[in-house]
Amino acid sequence: MTAAATESGTGPALGAEKLLHIYRQMTRIRFFEEQVNDLYLRAVMPGLSHLYSGEEAVAVGICEALRPDDYITSTHRGHGHCLAKGATPDRMYAELLGKEAGYCRGKGGSMHIADPASGNLGANAIVGGSVGMAAGAAFSAKMRGSGQVAVCFFGEGALGQGLLYEVLNLSKLWNLPVIYACENNMYNEYTHYSETTAGEILARPAAFGIPAEAVDGQNVRAVHAVAGRLVNDARAGNGPSFLLCNTYRYRGHHVGDVNREYYRAKQEETNWLTTRDPIKLLGDWMISEKLAQQPALDKIQAEVKSEIEAAVAFAIKSPYPAVDQVKEDVYA
């Protein structure tokens, strides 16, 4: 087994150990989301959730380029970002089930998980709602001279929000260390993005003088390479950047969106699942480059499956918050 390998255009070589860690992280997100769907179907989890399955390479590729003290802001489809930045499945499930052991003591639920200790400033149910938070964190880092950077994850649907352009403008004027990561999974809820987004996406940040580029969001090595370069640029004081990650969500807009054929073809979903799955793409590439063997990948899959099952059991058994906590941690 060779120590490292790379492809032209994907940046510096990643060693086998790092690649296996990345594979594990993406697998953890996939298994986590499968269990979220199961909890919903069994009526164990209250409310709806928006699954990240299919987009794992974006969250993992970017977060693996960050320091533990760097910041991220997330979206309503935020489980993958949280896990990629260091959240643990047991406390994540506890939060989804409204339990006190959750990251927000059960008050945030699926769309408002935050963990400042790992640099996660929070998921957000408002489309584009966290872009100002990311800029604020970057502004703070610059004023303190901490060397931290912020990554703002948002979907292509946020391109219709005016706040995004106000923030892009100020980020450039103030030369903030922030990366705007647009996850284009092709659908604004139930509508293809081409019906809602005029012109070229990359032309929008370019209008503010912000460097912008696109990457294959199913290729975690490519995402990691580009993200690493942009993070280094931001940390060096070169200001904001914009990264368009072209990806795909395998399931519906939310867990209740089961029959999707009225807005996207079943064959389209099947094609992405069978030919563009980010976890399989990385695993196959590692095997072809003799960086891993199938038994090692199978072992990771089994270990993660056991971890996720234990995390679900922990959350189900955990107690709900006491009634007298209802007014705690509430801000207006």
C-alpha positions in Angstrom: 0.0 0.0 0.0 1.6 3.3 -1.1 1.8 6.3 1.3 -0.1 8.8 -0.8 -1.6 9.5 -4.2 -3.1 12.4 -6.0 -4.7 13.3 -9.3 -3.9 16.3 -11.5 -5.9 19.3 -10.4 -6.9 17.9 -7.0 -4.0 19.5 -5.0 -1.4 18.0 -2.7 -1.4 14.3 -2.1 -3.5 13.0 0.9 -2.0 10.1 2.8 -3.9 6.8 3.3 -4.6 7.5 6.9 -6.2 10.9 6.1 -8.2 9.4 3.2 -9.6 6.6 5.5 -10.6 9.3 8.0 -12.4 11.2 5.3 -14.1 8.0 4.2 -15.2 7.3 7.8 -16.5 10.9 8.2 -18.6 10.6 5.1 -19.9 7.2 6.0 -20.8 8.5 9.5 -22.9 11.2 8.0 -24.7 8.8 5.6 -25.5 6.3 8.3 -26.6 9.1 10.6 -29.1 10.3 8.1 -30.4 6.9 7.3 -31.2 6.5 11.0 -32.9 9.9 11.1 -35.2 8.8 8.4 -35.9 5.6 10.2 -36.7 7.5 13.5 -39.1 9.7 11.5 -40.9 6.8 9.9 -41.3 5.1 13.3 -42.7 8.3 14.8 -39.9 8.4 17.3 -38.6 11.8 16.2 -40.9 14.8 16.4 -41.2 17.1 13.5 -39.5 17.0 10.1 -35.8 16.8 9.1 -33.9 17.6 6.0 -31.4 14.9 5.1 -27.9 15.5 3.8 -27.4 12.1 2.0 -25.5 12.5 -1.2 -23.8 15.8 -0.2 -21.3 14.4 2.2 -18.2 15.2 0.2 -18.9 19.0 0.5 -19.2 19.1 4.3 -16.3 16.7 4.9 -14.0 18.1 2.2 -14.3 21.6 3.5 -14.3 21.0 7.2 -11.2 18.8 7.0 -9.4 21.8 5.7 -10.3 23.8 8.8 -8.8 24.2 12.2 -10.9 23.1 15.3 -11.3 26.8 16.3 -12.4 27.9 12.8 -16.1 28.8 12.4 -18.9 27.4 10.3 -22.5 28.4 9.9 -25.1 26.0 8.5 -28.5 25.5 7.0 -31.8 23.7 7.6 -30.0 20.7 6.0 -27.2 20.9 8.5 -26.6 17.5 10.1 -23.7 16.8 7.8 -22.0 20.1 8.6 -22.4 19.6 12.3 -20.9 16.1 12.2 -18.1 17.1 9.8 -17.1 19.9 12.2 -16.8 17.6 15.2 -20.2 17.0 16.6 -20.9 13.5 18.0 -23.8 11.4 16.8 -25.1 10.6 20.3 -25.6 14.3 21.3 -26.9 15.0 17.8 -29.6 12.4 18.1 -30.5 13.6 21.6 -31.1 17.0 20.2 -33.3 15.7 17.4 -35.4 13.9 20.0 -35.7 16.9 22.2 -33.5 15.4 25.0 -31.5 17.3 27.6 -28.3 15.6 26.5 -28.6 17.3 23.1 -26.3 20.1 22.0 -29.0 22.7 22.7 -30.5 20.8 25.6 -33.3 19.6 23.3 -34.5 23.1 22.4 -32.9 23.4 19.0 -34.1 20.3 17.2 -33.0 19.3 13.7 -32.7 22.8 12.2 -31.1 24.7 15.1 -28.2 22.6 16.3 -25.2 24.6 17.4 -21.9 23.7 19.2 -19.7 26.8 19.7 -17.0 24.5 21.3 -16.3 23.0 17.9 -16.8 26.3 16.0 -20.3 25.4 14.8 -22.3 28.7 15.2 -25.5 26.9 14.3 -27.8 25.6 11.7 -30.6 27.9 10.6 -34.2 27.3 9.4 -34.2 30.6 7.5 -32.9 30.3 4.0 -29.6 32.3 3.9 -30.2 33.2 7.5 -26.7 32.5 8.7 -24.7 34.5 6.1 -24.5 37.5 8.4 -23.4 35.3 11.3 -20.5 34.0 9.3 -19.4 37.5 8.3 -19.7 38.6 11.9 -17.5 35.7 13.0 -15.0 36.6 10.3 -15.0 40.2 11.3 -14.4 39.3 15.0 -11.5 37.0 14.0 -10.0 39.8 11.9 -10.3 42.4 14.7 -8.8 40.0 17.3 -6.0 38.9 14.9 -6.8 35.3 15.8 -6.1 33.8 12.4 -9.4 32.1 12.4 -11.6 31.8 9.3 -15.3 31.3 8.8 -17.1 29.1 6.3 -20.7 29.9 5.4 -22.6 26.9 4.0 -25.8 27.7 2.1 -27.9 26.2 -0.6 -28.5 27.6 -4.1 -31.9 28.7 -3.0 -30.2 31.4 -0.8 -29.1 33.1 -4.1 -32.6 34.6 -4.1 -32.0 36.3 -0.7 -31.0 39.9 -0.7 -29.1 39.6 2.6 -26.5 37.4 0.9 -25.5 40.3 -1.5 -25.4 42.8 1.3 -23.0 40.5 3.2 -20.9 39.7 0.1 -20.5 43.5 -0.4 -19.4 44.2 3.2 -17.1 41.1 3.3 -15.2 42.4 0.3 -15.1 46.0 1.5 -13.8 44.8 4.9 -11.6 42.0 3.4 -13.0 39.4 5.8 -11.6 35.9 6.2 -14.7 34.1 5.1 -15.5 31.4 2.5 -19.0 31.3 1.1 -19.7 27.6 0.2 -22.8 27.3 -2.0 -24.1 23.8 -2.1 -26.0 23.5 -5.4 -28.0 20.3 -5.0 -30.1 21.4 -8.0 -33.5 21.8 -6.3 -35.0 24.7 -4.4 -37.4 22.6 -2.4 -39.5 21.3 -5.3 -38.2 23.5 -8.1 -35.1 23.0 -10.3 -32.7 25.9 -9.6 -32.7 26.9 -13.3 -36.3 28.1 -12.9 -35.4 30.4 -10.1 -31.8 31.5 -10.7 -31.1 33.9 -13.6 -27.7 34.1 -15.2 -24.5 32.3 -14.1 -24.1 31.7 -10.4 -20.4 32.5 -10.3 -21.1 35.9 -11.9 -22.8 37.0 -8.7 -19.8 37.0 -6.3 -17.6 38.1 -9.2 -19.6 41.3 -9.4 -18.3 42.2 -5.9 -14.7 41.4 -6.9 -14.8 38.2 -4.9 -12.8 35.3 -6.3 -15.2 32.5 -7.3 -14.9 29.0 -8.6 -16.8 25.8 -9.0 -15.9 22.2 -7.9 -17.4 18.8 -8.3 -19.2 18.4 -5.0 -19.2 14.6 -5.3 -15.4 14.4 -5.4 -14.2 14.9 -1.8 -10.6 15.1 -2.8 -11.3 17.9 -5.2 -13.4 19.7 -2.6 -10.7 19.4 0.0 -8.0 20.6 -2.3 -9.9 23.8 -3.4 -11.2 24.4 0.1 -7.7 24.1 1.6 -6.4 26.7 -0.8 -9.2 29.1 -0.1 -8.9 28.7 3.6 -5.1 29.4 3.4 -5.8 32.5 1.3 -8.4 33.8 3.9 -6.0 33.1 6.8 -3.3 34.9 5.0 -5.4 38.1 4.8 -6.5 37.8 1.2 -10.2 38.3 2.0 -13.4 36.4 1.1 -14.0 33.8 -1.6 -16.9 31.9 -3.1 -17.0 28.2 -3.7 -19.8 26.6 -5.8 -20.1 22.9 -5.0 -22.2 21.1 -7.5 -23.9 18.2 -5.7 -27.2 16.3 -5.3 -29.5 15.3 -2.5 -30.6 11.7 -2.7 -33.8 12.1 -0.8 -36.6 14.6 -0.8 -36.6 18.2 0.5 -37.5 16.7 3.9 -38.2 13.3 5.3 -41.9 13.6 4.4 -41.1 14.3 0.7 -41.4 10.7 -0.5 -43.0 10.8 -3.9 -40.8 13.1 -5.9 -41.5 12.1 -9.4 -43.7 15.1 -10.0 -40.7 17.4 -9.9 -37.7 15.1 -10.7 -37.4 11.9 -12.5 -36.7 8.6 -10.7 -34.1 7.8 -13.3 -32.2 11.0 -12.4 -32.0 9.9 -8.8 -30.9 6.4 -9.7 -28.1 7.8 -12.0 -26.7 9.9 -9.2 -26.9 7.1 -6.7 -25.2 4.5 -8.9 -22.6 6.6 -10.7 -21.9 9.7 -8.6 -22.1 8.6 -5.0 -19.2 10.4 -3.1 -18.5 7.6 -0.7 -18.3 4.9 -3.4 -16.2 7.2 -5.6 -13.6 7.7 -2.9 -13.6 4.1 -1.9 -13.2 2.9 -5.5 -10.4 5.4 -6.1 -8.5 4.4 -2.9 -8.6 0.7 -4.0 -7.5 1.5 -7.5 -4.6 3.5 -6.1 -3.7 0.8 -3.7 -4.3 3.1 -0.7 -6.9 0.8 0.8 -8.4 -2.7 0.4 -12.1 -3.5 0.4 -11.9 -5.3 3.8 -10.6 -2.1 5.4 -13.5 -0.1 4.0 -16.0 -2.8 5.1 -14.6 -2.6 8.6 -15.1 1.1 8.7 -18.7 0.6 7.5 -19.3 -1.9 10.3 -17.7 0.2 13.0 -19.7 3.3 12.0 -23.0 1.3 11.8 -22.4 0.1 15.4 -21.5 3.6 16.5 -24.7 5.0 15.0 -26.9 2.3 16.5 -25.4 3.0 20.0 -25.9 6.7 19.5 -29.6 6.2 18.7 -30.1 3.9 21.7 -28.4 6.6 23.9 -30.7 9.3 22.7 -33.9 7.2 23.1 -33.0 6.3 26.7 -31.9 9.9 27.6 -34.3 12.0 29.7 -36.2 15.0 28.5 -35.4 18.4 30.0 -37.1 19.3 33.3 -40.1 21.6 32.9 -38.5 24.4 34.9 -35.9 24.7 32.1 -38.4 26.0 29.7 -37.3 29.7 30.1 -33.6 29.0 30.2 -31.3 29.6 27.1 -34.1 31.6 25.4 -33.1 34.9 23.8 -35.0 37.7 22.1 
